[in-house]
Amino acid sequence: MSFIKILLALLVSASAYSETVSVQDVIRETQSDSLQIQKAEAAYHEVRWKKTETYAGFLPSLTGELSYITEQHYMFVTMPFGASEVTVPQIMPSTLYTLKAAWPIFDGFASTNRYLAGSSYEESAKNAYEWTQFATTRQAILQFYNVLAADVLKEVAQQNLKTLTDHLKDIRAYRRAGVSTQYDVLRVEVQVSEAQTEILNAQDNLDLSLMKLAETLGHQNETRKPIGELPVLDAHLIQNLNKDVVDSRQDLQALKEKSQGAQYMESSANRYWAPHINLFGQYQKYNNRNYRFDDESSFRDAYQVGVNLTWNLFDGMASTSRSGQAEQQAIQIDKEYRLAQIKAQNDFELWRRKYLYYCSVYQSRVQDVSRSEEAVRLARVGR
């Protein structure tokens, strides 16, 4: 009865495949649907906007203001007027339009260093984005082949169950004929039971591999049947590789540019001691004759143009502290980059050796299959 249930479950799972998917489909859908790639793209655009923000250190700013006083009580000022004193109100404009402009001229090149840092961060984010595209696509390809391998292993488990079931029939027939013993029957029955369990395990592995593939693709679920062939390992594919190619990896380039940007930010933070020089201008249109905002004849004009110099002599160690923080952040990112370089070199050697090992294992298994086929042929001839 349990065997029938297993077969029904397998039939239902097989009918669940409504479509097929190839490795080319996986690559295309990864580029368009992967949430990881979309997140990296958004991070890249965020950094680009941060670089645009650094233009404020070079471009003029323009601010407009509008104020209208609805109720007021003026302050009074007493002034000498001949032998007596006169008290007059400090009349403030009831309506005031103000336009202010400022243009930074010099800030100790802090803005220049912020711009250079923004450029380095932008290049770092671009490399990180392109590396995420590459790595996620490779991960999706790997998950596809995991699904394909799991599907093949499920078919192997089904074929193994069918073979053992037929063998059990033969053993029982031999038992009735007196050729085999009850021990042989029990032993094969155990093998059939294990094969039935292995089918369930193979189905679980297939379902979990499909879930991983769906996660990588950015899909809620994945039920399509994989089509294609598993790649064949070939040691000649990496015979010309050397560790020099590791330095060109885009994730390392991203860290390198990030480290360079942090150094520029440190240099920018160190310019707190330099004076800041700005050009400024202000134009005002105001009405201090009456309380109307629509009486054009009562409005007057005023303007100011000048140069402003600001020098931060002491701010309670706030600027010094920010400068020290920027320095330590630059050191951390530089060490992170160097650690990543060392790890990448070690990973290259590790996976090069593993790849060559599995190439040897594959060739050995291919030879084992050839020997097994020859053994089966000889057994059939002998039978």
ZAMARGU-4260 file (C-alpha; in steps of 0.2 Angstrom, whole numbers, plus 5000, padded with zeros to 4 digits):
<rodrens>
0) 5000/5000/5000 | 5014/5012/5004 | 5022/5008/4988 | 5007/5013/4979 | 5006/5030/4988
5) 5024/5033/4983 | 5020/5030/4965 | 5005/5042/4966 | 5016/5055/4974 | 5029/5054/4960
10) 5015/5055/4947 | 5008/5070/4955 | 5025/5079/4956 | 5029/5074/4938 | 5013/5082/4932
15) 5017/5098/4942 | 5030/5102/4928 | 5020/5113/4917 | 5035/5121/4908 | 5053/5118/4905
20) 5068/5129/4909 | 5085/5129/4902 | 5102/5137/4908 | 5100/5151/4895 | 5082/5155/4902
25) 5090/5155/4920 | 5104/5167/4915 | 5091/5179/4906 | 5079/5179/4921 | 5093/5181/4933
30) 5098/5197/4925 | 5080/5204/4924 | 5072/5197/4940 | 5086/5194/4953 | 5082/5204/4969
35) 5100/5204/4974 | 5105/5212/4957 | 5091/5225/4959 | 5097/5229/4976 | 5115/5231/4970
40) 5109/5242/4956 | 5099/5253/4968 | 5115/5255/4979 | 5125/5260/4964 | 5112/5274/4959
45) 5112/5279/4978 | 5131/5282/4977 | 5129/5291/4961 | 5117/5304/4969 | 5129/5306/4983
50) 5143/5311/4971 | 5131/5323/4964 | 5129/5330/4981 | 5147/5335/4981 | 5144/5348/4968
55) 5137/5359/4981 | 5155/5364/4986 | 5157/5372/4969 | 5140/5378/4963 | 5131/5394/4970
60) 5116/5392/4980 | 5100/5402/4979 | 5087/5404/4992 | 5070/5413/4992 | 5060/5418/5007
65) 5043/5426/5009 | 5036/5433/5026 | 5020/5442/5030 | 5016/5449/5047 | 4998/5447/5052
70) 4999/5456/5069 | 5013/5466/5077 | 5017/5478/5091 | 5033/5488/5087 | 5047/5491/5099
75) 5051/5509/5103 | 5068/5518/5102 | 5072/5534/5111 | 5084/5546/5103 | 5090/5563/5107
80) 5082/5577/5097 | 5090/5594/5101 | 5086/5598/5119 | 5073/5584/5121 | 5071/5566/5117
85) 5060/5558/5104 | 5053/5540/5105 | 5050/5532/5088 | 5044/5515/5084 | 5055/5502/5075
90) 5044/5499/5060 | 5047/5482/5053 | 5041/5477/5035 | 5024/5469/5036 | 5028/5460/5019
95) 5045/5455/5014 | 5052/5446/4999 | 5070/5440/5000 | 5082/5432/4988 | 5099/5426/4994
100) 5113/5420/4984 | 5130/5412/4990 | 5145/5405/4980 | 5159/5396/4989 | 5176/5402/4984
105) 5188/5393/4995 | 5187/5380/5009 | 5204/5373/5010 | 5200/5361/4995 | 5189/5351/5007
110) 5175/5351/4993 | 5188/5345/4980 | 5193/5330/4991 | 5174/5326/4994 | 5171/5326/4975
115) 5186/5315/4972 | 5180/5303/4986 | 5162/5303/4978 | 5170/5298/4961 | 5180/5284/4970
120) 5164/5278/4979 | 5154/5279/4963 | 5167/5268/4954 | 5167/5256/4969 | 5148/5254/4968
125) 5149/5251/4949 | 5162/5237/4952 | 5151/5230/4966 | 5136/5230/4955 | 5144/5222/4940
130) 5152/5209/4952 | 5135/5205/4960 | 5128/5203/4942 | 5142/5191/4938 | 5142/5181/4955
135) 5123/5180/4955 | 5122/5174/4938 | 5135/5160/4942 | 5126/5156/4957 | 5110/5154/4947
140) 5119/5143/4935 | 5125/5132/4949 | 5108/5131/4956 | 5101/5126/4939 | 5113/5112/4938
145) 5109/5106/4956 | 5091/5105/4950 | 5096/5096/4935 | 5107/5084/4945 | 5094/5081/4958
150) 5081/5077/4944 | 5093/5064/4937 | 5096/5057/4954 | 5078/5055/4956 | 5076/5046/4940
155) 5091/5035/4945 | 5082/5031/4962 | 5066/5027/4952 | 5075/5015/4941 | 5084/5007/4956
160) 5067/5004/4964 | 5061/4996/4948 | 5076/4985/4946 | 5075/4980/4964 | 5057/4976/4963
165) 5060/4965/4948 | 5074/4957/4957 | 5063/4954/4972 | 5050/4945/4960 | 5064/4934/4954
170) 5071/4930/4971 | 5053/4925/4977 | 5051/4914/4962 | 5068/4906/4965 | 5063/4904/4983
175) 5047/4894/4978 | 5058/4884/4966 | 5070/4880/4980 | 5085/4889/4972 | 5086/4904/4984
180) 5083/4905/5003 | 5072/4915/5014 | 5087/4925/5019 | 5090/4930/5001 | 5071/4936/5000
185) 5073/4946/5016 | 5089/4954/5011 | 5081/4960/4994 | 5066/4966/5003 | 5077/4977/5014
190) 5085/4984/4999 | 5068/4988/4991 | 5062/4997/5007 | 5078/5007/5007 | 5075/5011/4988
195) 5058/5017/4992 | 5065/5029/5006 | 5078/5035/4994 | 5065/5040/4981 | 5057/5051/4995
200) 5074/5058/4999 | 5078/5062/4980 | 5061/5071/4978 | 5065/5081/4994 | 5082/5086/4986
205) 5074/5091/4970 | 5061/5101/4979 | 5074/5110/4989 | 5085/5113/4974 | 5070/5121/4965
210) 5067/5132/4980 | 5085/5138/4980 | 5084/5141/4962 | 5068/5152/4964 | 5076/5162/4978
215) 5091/5166/4967 | 5080/5171/4952 | 5069/5182/4964 | 5054/5171/4961 | 5041/5165/4974
220) 5042/5147/4968 | 5049/5137/4954 | 5040/5121/4946 | 5048/5121/4929 | 5057/5105/4923
225) 5075/5108/4920 | 5082/5103/4902 | 5099/5101/4897 | 5115/5091/4901 | 5127/5092/4915
230) 5144/5100/4911 | 5159/5089/4909 | 5174/5093/4920 | 5190/5096/4910 | 5206/5100/4918
235) 5212/5109/4902 | 5200/5123/4906 | 5211/5130/4920 | 5228/5125/4914 | 5233/5143/4909
240) 5225/5152/4924 | 5237/5160/4937 | 5235/5170/4953 | 5237/5187/4943 | 5219/5186/4937
245) 5213/5187/4955 | 5218/5205/4956 | 5206/5210/4942 | 5191/5203/4951 | 5178/5217/4952
250) 5174/5214/4970 | 5192/5218/4975 | 5192/5233/4963 | 5177/5239/4972 | 5186/5238/4989
255) 5201/5246/4982 | 5191/5261/4975 | 5181/5262/4992 | 5198/5263/5001 | 5204/5277/4990
260) 5187/5286/4993 | 5190/5284/5012 | 5207/5292/5010 | 5200/5307/5001 | 5186/5309/5014
265) 5200/5309/5028 | 5209/5322/5018 | 5193/5332/5017 | 5189/5331/5036 | 5207/5337/5039
270) 5203/5354/5031 | 5193/5360/5046 | 5207/5372/5050 | 5206/5381/5034 | 5196/5397/5032
275) 5180/5397/5021 | 5177/5412/5009 | 5161/5415/5001 | 5153/5428/4989 | 5136/5432/4995
280) 5121/5443/4989 | 5104/5448/4995 | 5090/5457/4987 | 5074/5462/4997 | 5058/5469/4992
285) 5048/5475/5007 | 5033/5485/5012 | 5034/5495/5029 | 5022/5508/5025 | 5006/5499/5027
290) 4999/5481/5031 | 4994/5477/5013 | 5004/5464/5003 | 4996/5469/4987 | 5000/5487/4987
295) 5014/5488/4974 | 5017/5507/4976 | 5021/5505/4994 | 5035/5492/4991 | 5054/5497/4992
300) 5070/5489/4987 | 5086/5484/4996 | 5101/5474/4992 | 5118/5468/4999 | 5133/5461/4990
305) 5149/5456/4999 | 5162/5443/5004 | 5161/5433/5019 | 5176/5424/5028 | 5173/5411/5041
310) 5187/5403/5051 | 5184/5389/5063 | 5196/5393/5077 | 5189/5381/5090 | 5173/5371/5091
315) 5175/5360/5106 | 5185/5347/5097 | 5171/5342/5086 | 5180/5344/5070 | 5196/5336/5077
320) 5185/5321/5082 | 5177/5320/5065 | 5194/5320/5057 | 5200/5306/5068 | 5185/5296/5064
325) 5188/5298/5046 | 5206/5293/5048 | 5202/5277/5057 | 5188/5273/5044 | 5201/5274/5030
330) 5212/5262/5040 | 5198/5249/5042 | 5193/5249/5024 | 5211/5248/5018 | 5214/5233/5030
335) 5198/5225/5024 | 5204/5227/5006 | 5221/5219/5010 | 5212/5204/5019 | 5201/5202/5004
340) 5216/5201/4993 | 5224/5187/5004 | 5208/5177/5005 | 5205/5179/4986 | 5223/5172/4983
345) 5220/5157/4995 | 5203/5154/4988 | 5210/5153/4970 | 5223/5140/4975 | 5210/5130/4986
350) 5197/5129/4972 | 5210/5126/4958 | 5215/5111/4968 | 5198/5105/4971 | 5193/5107/4953
355) 5208/5096/4948 | 5203/5083/4961 | 5185/5082/4955 | 5191/5081/4937 | 5201/5066/4943
360) 5186/5059/4952 | 5175/5061/4936 | 5188/5052/4925 | 5189/5038/4938 | 5170/5036/4939
365) 5169/5036/4920 | 5181/5022/4920 | 5171/5013/4933 | 5155/5014/4922 | 5165/5007/4908
370) 5171/4992/4919 | 5153/4990/4925 | 5146/4989/4908 | 5159/4976/4903 | 5155/4966/4919
375) 5136/4966/4914 | 5140/4961/4896 | 5151/4946/4902 | 5137/4941/4915 | 5124/4941/4901
380) 5135/4931/4890 | 5139/4919/4904 | 5120/4918/4908
</rodrens>
